[in-house]
């Protein structure tokens, strides 16, 4: 059966997360329902990673096996037709090798966390950012973030419900971008790693917010990391500011000849 990679964009607000659930709407469930409209015998799809309730994506990747050949363009068009009106879209599709796997072939994941600082509540960005009514110090947050780069035991920054076998992870990048939001300021946290622990990004964002307000000194981030204790973490940031923006592979399937990107 031909295997296809799909790049998926979604607004996480109406979903209970990526993973298929029996009694609640999920992104996986929406994509699988669309696939079954064109392939009734579909067993299921696999994704590069799970996202929690309310978390968004611009670059989630999944794969599926279909009993007939589809051109990537026609596959994406058909799925996008059947996905309506759900806030989910297939932005790229490609034929891949039979042993290619959206999760196990991945070499990195990239996340974005957005924070909007202004007194007035957001209207057009409601549900898409973490809204704070106080300013943040970008330089202090960058100094705190520097302590998290590299290979560490991230017990402090993972959920107590995390199912990963080990808390050891290597954070390859954590960049903090400051933008004029007119009015207000938007901070964008860009993170990159081979893999992340459950709630790791939101725990980091919430902790750095404490540094940005001056409630924590930047060096307190290093102390929290060294504690290897969930109780030492700052508050966990809410899900609506978080986006899975991309998944890296040894060779980009969507750059291959015949792939569709739209």
C-alpha positions in Angstrom: 0.0 0.0 0.0 1.4 3.4 -0.9 2.5 5.5 2.1 1.9 9.3 2.2 3.3 12.0 4.4 1.0 14.9 5.3 1.8 18.3 6.7 -1.1 19.5 8.8 -2.1 22.9 10.1 -4.7 23.4 12.8 -6.3 25.6 15.4 -6.3 23.6 18.6 -9.1 25.5 20.3 -12.0 23.2 19.5 -10.1 20.0 20.0 -9.1 17.9 23.1 -5.7 17.6 21.5 -4.1 15.7 18.6 -4.7 12.1 19.8 -7.9 10.3 18.9 -10.3 10.1 21.8 -13.5 8.2 22.3 -15.9 10.9 23.5 -14.1 14.2 22.5 -13.1 15.8 19.3 -9.5 15.5 18.3 -7.4 16.6 15.3 -6.4 13.0 14.6 -10.0 12.0 14.5 -10.9 14.8 12.1 -8.1 13.9 9.7 -8.9 10.2 9.9 -12.6 10.9 9.2 -11.6 12.9 6.1 -9.4 10.0 5.0 -12.1 7.5 5.4 -14.3 9.5 3.0 -11.8 8.6 0.3 -10.6 5.3 1.7 -13.3 3.6 3.9 -10.9 0.9 5.1 -8.3 3.2 6.6 -7.0 1.8 9.9 -5.5 5.0 11.3 -2.6 7.5 11.0 0.6 8.2 12.9 1.9 11.6 13.8 5.3 13.1 14.7 4.0 14.1 18.1 1.0 14.6 20.2 -0.3 18.1 21.1 -2.5 18.9 24.1 -5.9 20.4 24.2 -5.9 23.9 22.9 -2.4 23.7 21.3 -2.0 24.7 17.7 0.2 23.5 14.8 1.5 25.0 11.6 3.7 22.0 10.8 2.5 18.8 12.3 3.4 15.8 10.2 1.6 12.5 9.9 1.6 9.5 7.6 -1.0 7.1 6.3 -1.2 4.0 4.0 -3.8 4.0 1.3 -4.9 1.2 -0.9 -4.6 3.1 -4.2 -2.2 5.6 -5.7 -3.0 9.3 -5.3 -1.1 12.2 -6.7 -0.1 14.3 -3.7 -2.0 17.3 -5.1 -5.2 15.4 -5.5 -4.9 13.8 -2.1 -4.4 17.1 -0.3 -7.3 18.7 -2.3 -9.6 15.8 -1.4 -8.8 15.8 2.3 -9.1 19.6 2.6 -12.6 19.3 1.0 -13.7 16.7 3.5 -12.1 18.5 6.5 -14.4 21.5 6.1 -15.5 23.2 8.3 -13.0 22.0 10.9 -10.1 24.4 11.4 -7.7 21.8 10.0 -5.8 21.9 6.7 -3.4 19.7 4.7 -0.7 22.1 3.6 1.6 19.6 2.0 1.5 15.9 0.8 4.2 13.6 -0.5 4.6 9.9 -1.4 7.2 8.4 0.9 9.0 5.0 1.3 7.1 2.2 2.9 9.4 2.2 6.0 9.2 6.0 6.5 7.5 7.0 9.8 6.3 10.4 10.8 7.4 9.9 14.4 10.4 7.5 14.3 12.0 9.0 11.2 12.0 12.5 12.7 15.3 14.1 13.8 13.9 17.3 15.4 10.7 19.1 16.5 10.3 22.9 16.5 7.9 24.8 18.7 6.8 28.4 19.0 5.3 30.0 22.1 3.6 33.4 21.6 3.1 35.9 24.5 1.3 39.2 24.0 1.9 41.9 26.5 -0.6 44.8 26.6 -3.3 46.1 28.9 -6.2 45.6 26.5 -7.4 42.1 25.9 -6.6 40.7 22.4 -9.5 40.5 19.9 -8.0 39.2 16.7 -5.5 37.1 18.5 -7.8 35.7 21.2 -7.0 32.1 21.8 -3.8 32.3 19.8 -1.5 33.9 22.3 -0.9 34.0 26.1 -2.1 37.5 27.0 -0.3 39.3 29.8 -1.2 42.7 31.1 2.4 43.5 32.3 5.6 44.0 30.4 8.5 41.5 30.2 12.3 42.0 30.1 13.5 40.2 27.0 17.2 40.4 28.1 16.5 38.9 31.5 14.5 36.1 29.9 17.3 35.4 27.4 19.8 35.2 30.3 17.5 32.7 32.0 16.9 30.7 28.8 20.7 30.2 28.3 20.8 27.9 31.4 18.4 25.5 29.6 20.4 25.0 26.4 22.2 21.6 26.0 21.7 18.2 27.4 20.0 18.1 30.8 17.7 16.3 33.2 14.5 18.2 32.6 12.5 16.6 35.5 11.6 20.1 36.8 10.2 21.0 33.4 8.0 18.0 32.6 4.5 17.0 33.7 4.1 14.5 36.5 2.0 12.6 33.9 4.8 12.5 31.4 5.2 8.9 30.0 8.7 9.3 28.6 11.2 6.7 29.9 13.8 9.3 30.7 13.8 13.0 31.6 17.1 13.6 29.7 16.7 15.8 26.7 18.9 18.1 24.6 17.5 21.5 23.9 19.3 22.7 20.8 17.8 26.2 20.5 15.8 28.6 22.6 15.5 32.0 21.0 13.4 34.9 22.2 12.1 37.3 19.6 10.6 40.7 20.6 8.1 42.3 18.2 6.2 45.6 18.3 2.5 44.5 18.4 1.0 48.1 18.0 -0.2 48.4 20.8 1.8 46.3 23.1 4.7 43.9 22.5 4.7 40.3 21.4 7.4 37.9 22.6 8.0 34.7 20.5 9.9 31.8 22.1 11.4 29.5 19.4 12.5 26.1 20.6 14.1 23.2 18.8 15.1 19.7 20.0 15.0 16.2 18.8 12.1 15.5 21.1 10.3 17.2 24.0 8.8 16.0 27.3 5.2 16.4 28.1 4.5 20.1 29.1 8.2 20.9 28.7 7.7 24.0 26.4 4.8 25.4 28.4 6.8 24.9 31.7 9.8 26.7 30.2 7.6 29.6 28.9 5.9 30.0 32.3 9.2 29.9 34.2 10.8 32.5 31.8 7.7 34.7 32.3 8.6 34.9 36.0 12.1 36.0 35.0 10.7 38.6 32.6 8.6 40.2 35.4 11.6 40.3 37.8 10.0 37.8 40.2 12.9 35.4 39.4 16.5 36.2 38.8 17.9 34.6 35.6 20.2 32.3 37.6 17.1 31.0 39.4 16.3 29.0 36.2 19.6 27.1 36.6 18.7 26.4 40.2 15.3 25.1 39.2 16.8 22.9 36.6 19.4 21.5 39.0 16.7 20.7 41.6 15.2 18.0 39.3 11.9 18.6 41.2 8.6 19.5 39.5 7.8 21.7 42.5 10.8 24.0 41.6 9.2 24.9 38.2 7.5 28.2 37.6 3.8 28.2 36.5 2.9 26.2 33.4 1.9 28.6 30.6 -1.5 28.1 29.0 -1.9 26.0 25.9 -3.2 28.7 23.5 0.2 30.3 23.0 1.8 27.1 21.8 2.4 25.9 18.2 4.1 22.9 16.7 5.8 24.7 13.8 7.8 22.0 12.1 9.3 18.5 12.2 12.8 17.8 10.7 13.8 14.6 8.8 17.1 13.5 7.2 15.5 14.4 3.9 12.5 16.7 3.7 9.7 14.6 2.1 7.9 17.7 1.0 10.9 18.9 -1.0 11.0 15.7 -3.1 9.9 15.7 -6.8 6.2 15.2 -7.1 5.4 16.5 -3.6 2.6 19.0 -3.2 3.0 22.1 -1.0 0.2 24.7 -1.0 
